[in-house]
Amino acid sequence: MADPKRRIKTIQRAADLFRDTPGRAGMVIELGANADDVLVAGDLHGNLANFQVLLDRARLDRNPRRHLVLQELVHGDSMYSNGGCKSHQLVDLVSALKCQFPDRVHLILGNHELAEVLDRPIMKGGVHANDLFRQGIDLAYGDHSDEIFAAYLHLFRSLPLAVRTGNGVFVSHSFPEAADIDNGFDVTILESPSFTEIKGTRADSLHDLLWGRDGDEPTASRFASLVNATLLVTGHMPCLDGYRSPNRLQLILDSSRFPACYCLIECQRPVALTDLLAGVRTL
């Protein structure tokens, strides 16, 4: 087992770096002239093997102007032999990666991380994913598990909600459904310093942003207009082929399954959905 005290310091350092990432404006990371391209992954849900392939494909050490966007690390299918989810291991690895590439690694908030912070149960396979996550931490860190868990929650609270490229691609975990936009979705939540300051009725908008499953083109178009985007890249929805495009504005990525996919997106020229689809690769 890694030294828990050192692990906590790494997680806390990563949280500071996520909060202070260059280009962060409120809850959005703006990728400007410092990015040639960005490799976007879909949900990972603790899949360490897929994460390692993503790192190999990204080659951040050889591509100093490439950025990497990750999402949905926790609540996976890999379990310890005596119970408990191993997905906390991916949080540890991404924390270390953020410390290695502080300006170019971005983890956006997903509904599963939000559920951990808010202590709202998520059911997977008939069991509470939150309980399995905590059991895995207890098994791995023993007497230090409370401190490690608190560090994870601190990290999740530091995360942005989206990444936007200079050529109009908006990457978020999901986007609100049509009814939620009709009922007053508050796009100003993206201007908040952190999601812990999104309270009251605005908290409903945060939930809508991370839980929406509406792939209809009119909804995608309305949301894109709200966030000043031309194209949307999301996760959240499982994809049997690792990706799908339900409308002419949106690409959905799933990096947790087999097959799993990612997309490499150019940032310094205009791109269309056909370019995004051409940039999709299978892990």
C-alpha atoms as an extended CHARMM CRD file, in Angstrom:
* protein
*
       283  EXT
         1         1  MET       CA              0.0000000000        0.0000000000        0.0000000000  PROA      1               0.0000000000
         2         2  ALA       CA              1.2800000000        3.4690000000       -0.8630000000  PROA      2               0.0000000000
         3         3  ASP       CA              2.0640000000        5.7770000000        2.0300000000  PROA      3               0.0000000000
         4         4  PRO       CA             -1.3740000000        7.2260000000        2.8980000000  PROA      4               0.0000000000
         5         5  LYS       CA              0.0760000000       10.5510000000        3.9910000000  PROA      5               0.0000000000
         6         6  ARG       CA              1.8890000000       11.0040000000        0.6920000000  PROA      6               0.0000000000
         7         7  ARG       CA             -1.2260000000        9.9410000000       -1.2000000000  PROA      7               0.0000000000
         8         8  ILE       CA             -3.3100000000       12.5330000000        0.6340000000  PROA      8               0.0000000000
         9         9  LYS       CA             -0.7840000000       15.2580000000       -0.1830000000  PROA      9               0.0000000000
        10        10  THR       CA             -0.9030000000       14.2930000000       -3.8690000000  PROA      10              0.0000000000
        11        11  ILE       CA             -4.7050000000       14.3720000000       -3.9420000000  PROA      11              0.0000000000
        12        12  GLN       CA             -4.8120000000       17.7170000000       -2.1530000000  PROA      12              0.0000000000
        13        13  ARG       CA             -2.1840000000       19.1340000000       -4.4940000000  PROA      13              0.0000000000
        14        14  ALA       CA             -4.1900000000       17.9280000000       -7.4940000000  PROA      14              0.0000000000
        15        15  ALA       CA             -7.3140000000       19.5910000000       -6.0990000000  PROA      15              0.0000000000
        16        16  ASP       CA             -5.4520000000       22.9110000000       -5.8670000000  PROA      16              0.0000000000
        17        17  LEU       CA             -4.2300000000       22.4970000000       -9.4370000000  PROA      17              0.0000000000
        18        18  PHE       CA             -7.6970000000       21.6860000000      -10.7840000000  PROA      18              0.0000000000
        19        19  ARG       CA             -9.0460000000       24.7980000000       -9.0760000000  PROA      19              0.0000000000
        20        20  ASP       CA             -6.2230000000       26.9970000000      -10.3910000000  PROA      20              0.0000000000
        21        21  THR       CA             -5.8270000000       25.5570000000      -13.8890000000  PROA      21              0.0000000000
        22        22  PRO       CA             -4.7750000000       28.2390000000      -16.4100000000  PROA      22              0.0000000000
        23        23  GLY       CA             -7.7310000000       29.2420000000      -18.5510000000  PROA      23              0.0000000000
        24        24  ARG       CA            -10.3060000000       28.4080000000      -15.9150000000  PROA      24              0.0000000000
        25        25  ALA       CA            -13.1390000000       30.9350000000      -15.8470000000  PROA      25              0.0000000000
        26        26  GLY       CA            -15.6780000000       29.9610000000      -13.2230000000  PROA      26              0.0000000000
        27        27  MET       CA            -16.5280000000       26.3200000000      -13.8630000000  PROA      27              0.0000000000
        28        28  VAL       CA            -15.2460000000       26.2110000000      -17.4590000000  PROA      28              0.0000000000
        29        29  ILE       CA            -11.7160000000       25.6260000000      -18.7370000000  PROA      29              0.0000000000
        30        30  GLU       CA            -11.1590000000       27.7860000000      -21.8130000000  PROA      30              0.0000000000
        31        31  LEU       CA             -8.5870000000       26.2830000000      -24.1830000000  PROA      31              0.0000000000
        32        32  GLY       CA             -7.1110000000       29.0830000000      -26.2320000000  PROA      32              0.0000000000
        33        33  ALA       CA             -3.9590000000       29.4730000000      -28.2690000000  PROA      33              0.0000000000
        34        34  ASN       CA             -2.0390000000       27.1560000000      -25.9290000000  PROA      34              0.0000000000
        35        35  ALA       CA             -3.8170000000       24.0360000000      -27.2570000000  PROA      35              0.0000000000
        36        36  ASP       CA             -3.1810000000       22.3950000000      -30.6230000000  PROA      36              0.0000000000
        37        37  ASP       CA             -5.5270000000       19.5200000000      -29.8940000000  PROA      37              0.0000000000
        38        38  VAL       CA             -7.4120000000       17.8320000000      -27.0820000000  PROA      38              0.0000000000
        39        39  LEU       CA             -7.9570000000       14.1420000000      -26.4520000000  PROA      39              0.0000000000
        40        40  VAL       CA            -11.3990000000       13.6510000000      -24.8830000000  PROA      40              0.0000000000
        41        41  ALA       CA            -12.3760000000       10.4570000000      -23.1000000000  PROA      41              0.0000000000
        42        42  GLY       CA            -15.8380000000        9.3240000000      -22.1230000000  PROA      42              0.0000000000
        43        43  ASP       CA            -16.8310000000        7.8000000000      -18.8000000000  PROA      43              0.0000000000
        44        44  LEU       CA            -14.1060000000        5.5700000000      -17.3430000000  PROA      44              0.0000000000
        45        45  HSD       CA            -15.7680000000        4.1720000000      -14.2020000000  PROA      45              0.0000000000
        46        46  GLY       CA            -12.5750000000        2.8190000000      -12.7220000000  PROA      46              0.0000000000
        47        47  ASN       CA            -11.3630000000        1.0440000000      -15.8600000000  PROA      47              0.0000000000
        48        48  LEU       CA             -7.6170000000        1.1230000000      -15.2580000000  PROA      48              0.0000000000
        49        49  ALA       CA             -6.7360000000       -0.7920000000      -18.4270000000  PROA      49              0.0000000000
        50        50  ASN       CA             -8.5750000000        1.6900000000      -20.6460000000  PROA      50              0.0000000000
        51        51  PHE       CA             -7.0090000000        4.5890000000      -18.7700000000  PROA      51              0.0000000000
        52        52  GLN       CA             -3.5180000000        3.2250000000      -19.3990000000  PROA      52              0.0000000000
        53        53  VAL       CA             -4.2610000000        2.9300000000      -23.1270000000  PROA      53              0.0000000000
        54        54  LEU       CA             -5.5660000000        6.5090000000      -23.1540000000  PROA      54              0.0000000000
        55        55  LEU       CA             -2.3140000000        7.7120000000      -21.5940000000  PROA      55              0.0000000000
        56        56  ASP       CA             -0.3060000000        5.8110000000      -24.1740000000  PROA      56              0.0000000000
        57        57  ARG       CA             -2.3630000000        7.2870000000      -27.0160000000  PROA      57              0.0000000000
        58        58  ALA       CA             -2.2220000000       10.8200000000      -25.5960000000  PROA      58              0.0000000000
        59        59  ARG       CA              1.5780000000       10.8410000000      -25.2300000000  PROA      59              0.0000000000
        60        60  LEU       CA              1.4590000000       14.0780000000      -23.3020000000  PROA      60              0.0000000000
        61        61  ASP       CA              5.2240000000       14.0500000000      -22.8310000000  PROA      61              0.0000000000
        62        62  ARG       CA              5.7510000000       14.0940000000      -26.6210000000  PROA      62              0.0000000000
        63        63  ASN       CA              2.9240000000       16.4960000000      -27.4310000000  PROA      63              0.0000000000
        64        64  PRO       CA              3.4560000000       19.6050000000      -25.2990000000  PROA      64              0.0000000000
        65        65  ARG       CA              0.4130000000       21.4070000000      -26.7450000000  PROA      65              0.0000000000
        66        66  ARG       CA             -2.0270000000       18.5070000000      -26.3390000000  PROA      66              0.0000000000
        67        67  HSD       CA             -4.6390000000       18.5380000000      -23.5770000000  PROA      67              0.0000000000
        68        68  LEU       CA             -6.4340000000       15.5540000000      -22.0460000000  PROA      68              0.0000000000
        69        69  VAL       CA            -10.0340000000       15.6270000000      -20.7710000000  PROA      69              0.0000000000
        70        70  LEU       CA            -11.2600000000       12.8350000000      -18.4910000000  PROA      70              0.0000000000
        71        71  GLN       CA            -14.6000000000       12.1970000000      -16.8180000000  PROA      71              0.0000000000
        72        72  GLU       CA            -16.5020000000        9.8680000000      -14.4940000000  PROA      72              0.0000000000
        73        73  LEU       CA            -13.7220000000        8.0320000000      -12.6630000000  PROA      73              0.0000000000
        74        74  VAL       CA            -15.6540000000        6.3290000000       -9.8670000000  PROA      74              0.0000000000
        75        75  HSD       CA            -18.1780000000        3.5080000000       -9.4160000000  PROA      75              0.0000000000
        76        76  GLY       CA            -16.9020000000        0.7470000000      -11.6730000000  PROA      76              0.0000000000
        77        77  ASP       CA            -17.1970000000       -3.0080000000      -12.0500000000  PROA      77              0.0000000000
        78        78  SER       CA            -13.7140000000       -3.9660000000      -10.8390000000  PROA      78              0.0000000000
        79        79  MET       CA            -13.9700000000       -5.2810000000       -7.2730000000  PROA      79              0.0000000000
        80        80  TYR       CA            -11.6950000000       -6.5390000000       -4.5340000000  PROA      80              0.0000000000
        81        81  SER       CA            -12.0050000000      -10.2800000000       -3.8980000000  PROA      81              0.0000000000
        82        82  ASN       CA            -13.6450000000       -9.6800000000       -0.5260000000  PROA      82              0.0000000000
        83        83  GLY       CA            -15.8810000000       -6.8160000000       -1.6730000000  PROA      83              0.0000000000
        84        84  GLY       CA            -15.4590000000       -3.1340000000       -2.3950000000  PROA      84              0.0000000000
        85        85  CYS       CA            -14.9460000000       -1.1600000000       -5.5920000000  PROA      85              0.0000000000
        86        86  LYS       CA            -11.4280000000       -0.5170000000       -6.9020000000  PROA      86              0.0000000000
        87        87  SER       CA            -12.3340000000        2.6580000000       -8.7880000000  PROA      87              0.0000000000
        88        88  HSD       CA            -10.6430000000        4.8000000000       -6.1110000000  PROA      88              0.0000000000
        89        89  GLN       CA             -7.3750000000        3.6290000000       -7.6820000000  PROA      89              0.0000000000
        90        90  LEU       CA             -8.1830000000        5.6270000000      -10.8080000000  PROA      90              0.0000000000
        91        91  VAL       CA             -8.7380000000        8.7590000000       -8.7010000000  PROA      91              0.0000000000
        92        92  ASP       CA             -5.2640000000        8.2300000000       -7.2580000000  PROA      92              0.0000000000
        93        93  LEU       CA             -3.6990000000        7.8640000000      -10.7160000000  PROA      93              0.0000000000
        94        94  VAL       CA             -5.4510000000       10.8940000000      -12.1880000000  PROA      94              0.0000000000
        95        95  SER       CA             -4.3990000000       12.9710000000       -9.1660000000  PROA      95              0.0000000000
        96        96  ALA       CA             -0.7760000000       12.0500000000       -9.8070000000  PROA      96              0.0000000000
        97        97  LEU       CA             -1.1850000000       12.7600000000      -13.5300000000  PROA      97              0.0000000000
        98        98  LYS       CA             -2.5850000000       16.2280000000      -12.7840000000  PROA      98              0.0000000000
        99        99  CYS       CA              0.4910000000       16.9520000000      -10.6860000000  PROA      99              0.0000000000
       100       100  GLN       CA              2.7000000000       15.8430000000      -13.5800000000  PROA      100             0.0000000000
       101       101  PHE       CA              0.8560000000       17.8540000000      -16.2640000000  PROA      101             0.0000000000
       102       102  PRO       CA             -0.9490000000       20.5580000000      -14.2640000000  PROA      102             0.0000000000
       103       103  ASP       CA             -1.9200000000       22.7800000000      -17.2050000000  PROA      103             0.0000000000
       104       104  ARG       CA             -3.0340000000       20.0780000000      -19.6330000000  PROA      104             0.0000000000
       105       105  VAL       CA             -4.9500000000       17.4010000000      -17.7070000000  PROA      105             0.0000000000
       106       106  HSD       CA             -8.6010000000       18.2220000000      -17.0180000000  PROA      106             0.0000000000
       107       107  LEU       CA            -11.1110000000       16.1520000000      -15.0640000000  PROA      107             0.0000000000
       108       108  ILE       CA            -14.6760000000       17.4080000000      -15.4380000000  PROA      108             0.0000000000
       109       109  LEU       CA            -17.3170000000       16.7540000000      -12.8100000000  PROA      109             0.0000000000
       110       110  GLY       CA            -19.6720000000       13.8620000000      -13.4460000000  PROA      110             0.0000000000
       111       111  ASN       CA            -22.8850000000       12.8510000000      -11.7530000000  PROA      111             0.0000000000
       112       112  HSD       CA            -21.2000000000        9.9810000000       -9.9020000000  PROA      112             0.0000000000
       113       113  GLU       CA            -18.5850000000       12.2350000000       -8.3030000000  PROA      113             0.0000000000
       114       114  LEU       CA            -21.3470000000       14.6950000000       -7.4620000000  PROA      114             0.0000000000
       115       115  ALA       CA            -23.2920000000       11.8760000000       -5.8090000000  PROA      115             0.0000000000
       116       116  GLU       CA            -20.3030000000       11.1370000000       -3.5880000000  PROA      116             0.0000000000
       117       117  VAL       CA            -19.9760000000       14.7590000000       -2.4700000000  PROA      117             0.0000000000
       118       118  LEU       CA            -23.7040000000       15.1210000000       -1.8320000000  PROA      118             0.0000000000
       119       119  ASP       CA            -23.9730000000       11.6280000000       -0.2910000000  PROA      119             0.0000000000
       120       120  ARG       CA            -26.7880000000       10.7110000000       -2.6550000000  PROA      120             0.0000000000
       121       121  PRO       CA            -26.9230000000        6.9700000000       -3.3870000000  PROA      121             0.0000000000
       122       122  ILE       CA            -26.5570000000        5.6630000000       -6.9250000000  PROA      122             0.0000000000
       123       123  MET       CA            -27.7490000000        2.1350000000       -7.6400000000  PROA      123             0.0000000000
       124       124  LYS       CA            -25.7250000000       -0.0920000000       -9.9780000000  PROA      124             0.0000000000
       125       125  GLY       CA            -26.6510000000       -3.7280000000      -10.3710000000  PROA      125             0.0000000000
       126       126  GLY       CA            -29.0310000000       -3.5560000000       -7.4500000000  PROA      126             0.0000000000
       127       127  VAL       CA            -26.4440000000       -2.2870000000       -4.9570000000  PROA      127             0.0000000000
       128       128  HSD       CA            -25.4050000000        1.1430000000       -3.7580000000  PROA      128             0.0000000000
       129       129  ALA       CA            -22.3280000000        2.1780000000       -5.7620000000  PROA      129             0.0000000000
       130       130  ASN       CA            -21.4440000000        4.7090000000       -3.0440000000  PROA      130             0.0000000000
       131       131  ASP       CA            -21.2220000000        1.9450000000       -0.4290000000  PROA      131             0.0000000000
       132       132  LEU       CA            -18.9850000000       -0.1810000000       -2.6530000000  PROA      132             0.0000000000
       133       133  PHE       CA            -16.7430000000        2.8230000000       -3.3120000000  PROA      133             0.0000000000
       134       134  ARG       CA            -16.3020000000        3.4340000000        0.3960000000  PROA      134             0.0000000000
       135       135  GLN       CA            -15.7250000000       -0.2510000000        1.1000000000  PROA      135             0.0000000000
       136       136  GLY       CA            -12.9210000000       -0.2820000000       -1.4560000000  PROA      136             0.0000000000
       137       137  ILE       CA            -11.2510000000        2.6930000000        0.2130000000  PROA      137             0.0000000000
       138       138  ASP       CA            -11.5770000000        1.0100000000        3.6140000000  PROA      138             0.0000000000
       139       139  LEU       CA             -9.9290000000       -2.1490000000        2.2790000000  PROA      139             0.0000000000
       140       140  ALA       CA             -7.0880000000       -0.2610000000        0.6260000000  PROA      140             0.0000000000
       141       141  TYR       CA             -6.3240000000        2.2940000000        3.3190000000  PROA      141             0.0000000000
       142       142  GLY       CA             -7.5450000000        0.8250000000        6.5930000000  PROA      142             0.0000000000
       143       143  ASP       CA             -7.1550000000        3.2610000000        9.4810000000  PROA      143             0.0000000000
       144       144  HSD       CA             -6.4490000000        6.0970000000        7.0280000000  PROA      144             0.0000000000
       145       145  SER       CA             -9.5890000000        5.5580000000        4.9430000000  PROA      145             0.0000000000
       146       146  ASP       CA            -11.5160000000        8.4680000000        6.4780000000  PROA      146             0.0000000000
       147       147  GLU       CA             -8.7040000000       10.8780000000        5.6030000000  PROA      147             0.0000000000
       148       148  ILE       CA             -8.4020000000        9.4990000000        2.0760000000  PROA      148             0.0000000000
       149       149  PHE       CA            -12.1490000000        9.7030000000        1.5050000000  PROA      149             0.0000000000
       150       150  ALA       CA            -12.2000000000       13.3050000000        2.7390000000  PROA      150             0.0000000000
       151       151  ALA       CA             -9.3560000000       14.1140000000        0.3270000000  PROA      151             0.0000000000
       152       152  TYR       CA            -11.3420000000       12.6020000000       -2.5550000000  PROA      152             0.0000000000
       153       153  LEU       CA            -14.3600000000       14.7470000000       -1.7050000000  PROA      153             0.0000000000
       154       154  HSD       CA            -12.1090000000       17.8170000000       -1.5520000000  PROA      154             0.0000000000
       155       155  LEU       CA            -10.8100000000       16.8990000000       -5.0170000000  PROA      155             0.0000000000
       156       156  PHE       CA            -14.3000000000       16.4340000000       -6.4640000000  PROA      156             0.0000000000
       157       157  ARG       CA            -15.3700000000       19.8330000000       -5.1060000000  PROA      157             0.0000000000
       158       158  SER       CA            -12.5050000000       21.4610000000       -7.0270000000  PROA      158             0.0000000000
       159       159  LEU       CA            -13.4760000000       20.1470000000      -10.4600000000  PROA      159             0.0000000000
       160       160  PRO       CA            -14.7450000000       22.2440000000      -13.3860000000  PROA      160             0.0000000000
       161       161  LEU       CA            -17.9600000000       21.4240000000      -15.2030000000  PROA      161             0.0000000000
       162       162  ALA       CA            -16.7580000000       21.8070000000      -18.7670000000  PROA      162             0.0000000000
       163       163  VAL       CA            -13.9230000000       22.4590000000      -21.1940000000  PROA      163             0.0000000000
       164       164  ARG       CA            -14.4470000000       24.7520000000      -24.1990000000  PROA      164             0.0000000000
       165       165  THR       CA            -12.0720000000       24.9290000000      -27.1460000000  PROA      165             0.0000000000
       166       166  GLY       CA            -11.3460000000       28.1160000000      -29.0350000000  PROA      166             0.0000000000
       167       167  ASN       CA            -13.0480000000       26.6880000000      -32.1250000000  PROA      167             0.0000000000
       168       168  GLY       CA            -16.3780000000       26.1290000000      -30.4120000000  PROA      168             0.0000000000
       169       169  VAL       CA            -16.3670000000       22.5580000000      -29.0660000000  PROA      169             0.0000000000
       170       170  PHE       CA            -17.9630000000       22.3300000000      -25.6070000000  PROA      170             0.0000000000
       171       171  VAL       CA            -17.1180000000       19.2610000000      -23.5380000000  PROA      171             0.0000000000
       172       172  SER       CA            -19.3570000000       18.4840000000      -20.5570000000  PROA      172             0.0000000000
       173       173  HSD       CA            -20.5520000000       15.3130000000      -18.8820000000  PROA      173             0.0000000000
       174       174  SER       CA            -24.0780000000       15.8510000000      -20.1990000000  PROA      174             0.0000000000
       175       175  PHE       CA            -26.5530000000       18.6790000000      -20.7940000000  PROA      175             0.0000000000
       176       176  PRO       CA            -30.0940000000       19.4490000000      -19.5960000000  PROA      176             0.0000000000
       177       177  GLU       CA            -33.1460000000       17.8340000000      -21.0920000000  PROA      177             0.0000000000
       178       178  ALA       CA            -35.6580000000       19.9720000000      -22.9890000000  PROA      178             0.0000000000
       179       179  ALA       CA            -38.0890000000       20.1620000000      -20.0790000000  PROA      179             0.0000000000
       180       180  ASP       CA            -35.3210000000       21.3740000000      -17.7610000000  PROA      180             0.0000000000
       181       181  ILE       CA            -34.3280000000       24.1260000000      -20.1880000000  PROA      181             0.0000000000
       182       182  ASP       CA            -38.0100000000       25.0770000000      -20.4390000000  PROA      182             0.0000000000
       183       183  ASN       CA            -38.2430000000       25.2050000000      -16.6530000000  PROA      183             0.0000000000
       184       184  GLY       CA            -35.4710000000       27.7670000000      -16.2870000000  PROA      184             0.0000000000
       185       185  PHE       CA            -32.1120000000       26.0350000000      -16.5060000000  PROA      185             0.0000000000
       186       186  ASP       CA            -29.6580000000       28.5840000000      -15.1070000000  PROA      186             0.0000000000
       187       187  VAL       CA            -26.5790000000       28.6540000000      -17.3350000000  PROA      187             0.0000000000
       188       188  THR       CA            -24.8950000000       31.1120000000      -14.9380000000  PROA      188             0.0000000000
       189       189  ILE       CA            -23.8910000000       28.1340000000      -12.7940000000  PROA      189             0.0000000000
       190       190  LEU       CA            -20.9460000000       27.8880000000      -15.2090000000  PROA      190             0.0000000000
       191       191  GLU       CA            -19.7230000000       31.2390000000      -13.8830000000  PROA      191             0.0000000000
       192       192  SER       CA            -19.5540000000       30.0550000000      -10.2540000000  PROA      192             0.0000000000
       193       193  PRO       CA            -16.0880000000       29.6780000000       -8.6750000000  PROA      193             0.0000000000
       194       194  SER       CA            -17.0000000000       26.1450000000       -7.5260000000  PROA      194             0.0000000000
       195       195  PHE       CA            -20.0770000000       23.9730000000       -7.4370000000  PROA      195             0.0000000000
       196       196  THR       CA            -20.2250000000       24.2260000000       -3.6420000000  PROA      196             0.0000000000
       197       197  GLU       CA            -21.4010000000       27.8090000000       -4.1880000000  PROA      197             0.0000000000
       198       198  ILE       CA            -24.2370000000       26.6440000000       -6.4240000000  PROA      198             0.0000000000
       199       199  LYS       CA            -27.0990000000       26.5150000000       -3.9390000000  PROA      199             0.0000000000
       200       200  GLY       CA            -30.8670000000       26.7660000000       -3.7410000000  PROA      200             0.0000000000
       201       201  THR       CA            -32.7330000000       26.5040000000       -7.0020000000  PROA      201             0.0000000000
       202       202  ARG       CA            -29.4630000000       26.8390000000       -8.9200000000  PROA      202             0.0000000000
       203       203  ALA       CA            -28.4820000000       23.4330000000       -7.5350000000  PROA      203             0.0000000000
       204       204  ASP       CA            -31.3200000000       21.9920000000       -9.6090000000  PROA      204             0.0000000000
       205       205  SER       CA            -29.5880000000       23.3440000000      -12.7060000000  PROA      205             0.0000000000
       206       206  LEU       CA            -26.3600000000       21.6030000000      -11.6830000000  PROA      206             0.0000000000
       207       207  HSD       CA            -28.2590000000       18.3310000000      -11.3830000000  PROA      207             0.0000000000
       208       208  ASP       CA            -29.8990000000       18.9150000000      -14.7770000000  PROA      208             0.0000000000
       209       209  LEU       CA            -26.5290000000       19.5760000000      -16.4060000000  PROA      209             0.0000000000
       210       210  LEU       CA            -24.9950000000       16.3260000000      -15.1500000000  PROA      210             0.0000000000
       211       211  TRP       CA            -27.9530000000       13.9550000000      -15.4020000000  PROA      211             0.0000000000
       212       212  GLY       CA            -29.6210000000       14.8590000000      -18.7260000000  PROA      212             0.0000000000
       213       213  ARG       CA            -30.1520000000       12.1120000000      -21.3000000000  PROA      213             0.0000000000
       214       214  ASP       CA            -31.8070000000       14.0690000000      -24.0980000000  PROA      214             0.0000000000
       215       215  GLY       CA            -30.0890000000       13.5150000000      -27.4320000000  PROA      215             0.0000000000
       216       216  ASP       CA            -32.6690000000       15.2990000000      -29.5520000000  PROA      216             0.0000000000
       217       217  GLU       CA            -31.2080000000       17.8470000000      -31.9410000000  PROA      217             0.0000000000
       218       218  PRO       CA            -33.4680000000       20.7680000000      -30.9080000000  PROA      218             0.0000000000
       219       219  THR       CA            -32.3630000000       20.2990000000      -27.2880000000  PROA      219             0.0000000000
       220       220  ALA       CA            -28.7030000000       20.0460000000      -28.2560000000  PROA      220             0.0000000000
       221       221  SER       CA            -29.0470000000       23.1830000000      -30.3820000000  PROA      221             0.0000000000
       222       222  ARG       CA            -30.6660000000       25.1410000000      -27.5470000000  PROA      222             0.0000000000
       223       223  PHE       CA            -27.9640000000       24.1310000000      -25.1000000000  PROA      223             0.0000000000
       224       224  ALA       CA            -25.1670000000       24.8790000000      -27.5750000000  PROA      224             0.0000000000
       225       225  SER       CA            -26.5860000000       28.3690000000      -27.9970000000  PROA      225             0.0000000000
       226       226  LEU       CA            -26.6800000000       28.8650000000      -24.2260000000  PROA      226             0.0000000000
       227       227  VAL       CA            -22.9910000000       27.9860000000      -23.8610000000  PROA      227             0.0000000000
       228       228  ASN       CA            -21.7870000000       29.6540000000      -27.0710000000  PROA      228             0.0000000000
       229       229  ALA       CA            -20.7520000000       26.4040000000      -28.7280000000  PROA      229             0.0000000000
       230       230  THR       CA            -21.0200000000       24.9420000000      -32.1970000000  PROA      230             0.0000000000
       231       231  LEU       CA            -20.4810000000       21.2960000000      -31.2130000000  PROA      231             0.0000000000
       232       232  LEU       CA            -21.0430000000       19.2670000000      -28.0290000000  PROA      232             0.0000000000
       233       233  VAL       CA            -19.0230000000       16.3280000000      -26.7330000000  PROA      233             0.0000000000
       234       234  THR       CA            -20.4850000000       14.4450000000      -23.7870000000  PROA      234             0.0000000000
       235       235  GLY       CA            -20.3390000000       11.1950000000      -21.8620000000  PROA      235             0.0000000000
       236       236  HSD       CA            -22.9140000000        9.8710000000      -19.3890000000  PROA      236             0.0000000000
       237       237  MET       CA            -24.8790000000        7.6810000000      -21.8030000000  PROA      237             0.0000000000
       238       238  PRO       CA            -23.6210000000        4.1210000000      -22.4470000000  PROA      238             0.0000000000
       239       239  CYS       CA            -22.6600000000        3.4090000000      -26.0540000000  PROA      239             0.0000000000
       240       240  LEU       CA            -22.5390000000       -0.1800000000      -27.2970000000  PROA      240             0.0000000000
       241       241  ASP       CA            -19.9760000000        0.8050000000      -29.9510000000  PROA      241             0.0000000000
       242       242  GLY       CA            -18.0020000000        3.1290000000      -27.6700000000  PROA      242             0.0000000000
       243       243  TYR       CA            -19.4840000000        6.2520000000      -29.2450000000  PROA      243             0.0000000000
       244       244  ARG       CA            -22.5270000000        7.5720000000      -31.0450000000  PROA      244             0.0000000000
       245       245  SER       CA            -23.8200000000       10.7680000000      -32.5810000000  PROA      245             0.0000000000
       246       246  PRO       CA            -27.5520000000       11.1790000000      -31.9000000000  PROA      246             0.0000000000
       247       247  ASN       CA            -27.8260000000       14.4880000000      -33.7530000000  PROA      247             0.0000000000
       248       248  ARG       CA            -25.8230000000       16.8500000000      -35.9520000000  PROA      248             0.0000000000
       249       249  LEU       CA            -24.2460000000       18.7200000000      -33.0330000000  PROA      249             0.0000000000
       250       250  GLN       CA            -23.3300000000       16.0410000000      -30.5050000000  PROA      250             0.0000000000
       251       251  LEU       CA            -20.7910000000       13.2650000000      -30.0350000000  PROA      251             0.0000000000
       252       252  ILE       CA            -21.2070000000       10.9030000000      -27.0790000000  PROA      252             0.0000000000
       253       253  LEU       CA            -18.1440000000        8.9740000000      -25.8930000000  PROA      253             0.0000000000
       254       254  ASP       CA            -17.9520000000        5.9100000000      -23.6550000000  PROA      254             0.0000000000
       255       255  SER       CA            -14.5040000000        4.8240000000      -22.4550000000  PROA      255             0.0000000000
       256       256  SER       CA            -15.5710000000        2.3500000000      -19.7890000000  PROA      256             0.0000000000
       257       257  ARG       CA            -16.6790000000       -0.5620000000      -21.9270000000  PROA      257             0.0000000000
       258       258  PHE       CA            -15.3740000000       -2.8450000000      -24.6720000000  PROA      258             0.0000000000
       259       259  PRO       CA            -15.2200000000       -1.4760000000      -27.2640000000  PROA      259             0.0000000000
       260       260  ALA       CA            -14.3440000000        1.8840000000      -25.7550000000  PROA      260             0.0000000000
       261       261  CYS       CA            -13.6040000000        5.0970000000      -27.6180000000  PROA      261             0.0000000000
       262       262  TYR       CA            -12.0200000000        8.5190000000      -27.3430000000  PROA      262             0.0000000000
       263       263  CYS       CA            -11.7910000000       11.4710000000      -29.7110000000  PROA      263             0.0000000000
       264       264  LEU       CA             -8.8210000000       13.5980000000      -30.7200000000  PROA      264             0.0000000000
       265       265  ILE       CA            -10.0430000000       17.0860000000      -31.6040000000  PROA      265             0.0000000000
       266       266  GLU       CA             -8.0800000000       19.8400000000      -33.3340000000  PROA      266             0.0000000000
       267       267  CYS       CA             -8.3390000000       23.2010000000      -31.5970000000  PROA      267             0.0000000000
       268       268  GLN       CA             -6.8210000000       25.7160000000      -33.9990000000  PROA      268             0.0000000000
       269       269  ARG       CA             -9.1070000000       25.4510000000      -37.0260000000  PROA      269             0.0000000000
       270       270  PRO       CA            -12.8680000000       25.2970000000      -37.5770000000  PROA      270             0.0000000000
       271       271  VAL       CA            -14.2450000000       21.7830000000      -37.1030000000  PROA      271             0.0000000000
       272       272  ALA       CA            -17.5330000000       20.1310000000      -38.0240000000  PROA      272             0.0000000000
       273       273  LEU       CA            -19.1910000000       16.9990000000      -36.6720000000  PROA      273             0.0000000000
       274       274  THR       CA            -17.6130000000       15.0320000000      -39.5190000000  PROA      274             0.0000000000
       275       275  ASP       CA            -14.2050000000       16.0510000000      -38.1550000000  PROA      275             0.0000000000
       276       276  LEU       CA            -15.1360000000       14.8560000000      -34.6660000000  PROA      276             0.0000000000
       277       277  LEU       CA            -16.3140000000       11.5320000000      -36.0460000000  PROA      277             0.0000000000
       278       278  ALA       CA            -13.1060000000       11.1930000000      -38.0440000000  PROA      278             0.0000000000
       279       279  GLY       CA            -11.1680000000       11.7710000000      -34.8250000000  PROA      279             0.0000000000
       280       280  VAL       CA            -12.8740000000        8.9430000000      -32.9160000000  PROA      280             0.0000000000
       281       281  ARG       CA            -10.5750000000        6.0170000000      -32.1090000000  PROA      281             0.0000000000
       282       282  THR       CA            -11.1650000000        2.6960000000      -30.4070000000  PROA      282             0.0000000000
       283       283  LEU       CA             -9.0430000000        1.7720000000      -27.4020000000  PROA      283             0.0000000000
